[in-house]
Amino acid sequence: MNIPITRPYLDEREQELVADVIASGWVTQGPRVEEFEETFAAYVGAPHAVAVTSCTTALHLSLLALGIGPGDEVIIPSMTFIATANAILHAGATPVFVEVHPRTVNIDPQSVEDAITPRTKAIMPVHQIGMPAGMAALLDIGARHGLKIIEDAACAVGSEVDLGDGWEKVGRPRGDLACFSFHPRKLITTGEGGMLTCADEATATRLRRLRHHGMSVSDRTRHSSGRVVAEEYVEVAHNYRMTDLQAAMGLGQMEKLAGIVEARRRLAARYTEHLAEVEALTPPFEPAYARSNYQSYCVRLASDAPCSRDELMQKMLDRGISTRRGIMTIHREPAYADMCAHVELPITERASDETLLIPLYPQMTDDEQDAVIRALKDCAGRE
Ligand SMILES: *Cc1c(COP(=O)(O)O)cnc(C)c1O
């Protein structure tokens, strides 16, 4: 048996939609990108959605659009994918790493509050592997200190939060901007791709210009105009455009999204139920205000377990079952070593070192899942 960590959920529908784009003759940012943006905005409940090449570029543009740059500090957890911090450095600003809550592994509001300085301009909470961060506390801190909130929602399409008004999708604007990823490791994919959502129209307009070389008109407007249009380049910007090929794939994926979220939640609940018997393993913690999309299912191995985390991963691999280490820590990576020489985050380090991600994808059969559960019981169970 061979069980991968994940598998994209693509079929003839995406093939057909991409083939239509090729036949149309318009392959880069055009009508399909617009349609994908509208569909995505409607799904999360946002007034505006802006498509880009990745979540990394979405995060970069979000900082530029909010005027955050050299001399400014942005507070993030160290426990996240490295792109969160890279985007801050690309904007010329400084990432400030803080602790996570030991159970949710989401950014710890008290740690955020303690890290605020006169240079702090924004908080960038990460909805870890789909589990929504404690937005109520973070929005309150942001309001009290006049800080922008940029959500790294790379993994959180389909996740929900209840901030007192009932369940709503992550991406419905609460902070200033939310950024999503369509890398194949996330719930839906366009190969590579990203999306920003926001409430403010002027910000959306600026984002559209920043992704398109700072050009004053879109290719589509120019193409469909009956008159010669002279474009202007009003600021130095980037090429972060999504292609219509990718957007067509994204539209096919949006049709499947509700089913993908439902399947992942069902499988996650089944893991939690069966793994309750394995004393050395702690399942993910879902706070009352959060509904995860279970982009990944993360288990924590007790420090007195019969084997180490890495031994458990090897034993699983020997049985043909892929696992991955838990969420990385940025401050321990060589690229950040100099910058982070004095950073101490013991809760983060422990949480990262004691966790592993186990296979989960919507097509997973109960037989496949039972094999993973059996292997975990055999390898991590006590005699
Ligand atoms: C995947 C991921 C990113 C980067 O997304 P890309 O679309 O690959 O650029 C950023 N932040 C987090 C938390 C992620 O998981």
The ligand as an ORCA input file, in Angstrom:
! r2SCAN-3c Opt
* xyz 0 1
  C       1.507     27.752      1.419
  C       1.676     28.879      2.304
  C       2.145     30.121      1.846
  C       2.668     30.341      0.453
  O       1.717     30.119     -0.537
  P       2.206     30.113     -2.064
  O       0.907     30.210     -2.823
  O       2.900     28.807     -2.292
  O       3.069     31.273     -2.275
  C       2.194     31.184      2.732
  N       1.824     31.034      4.011
  C       1.385     29.861      4.497
  C       0.965     29.753      5.930
  C       1.312     28.737      3.667
  O       0.906     27.573      4.159
*
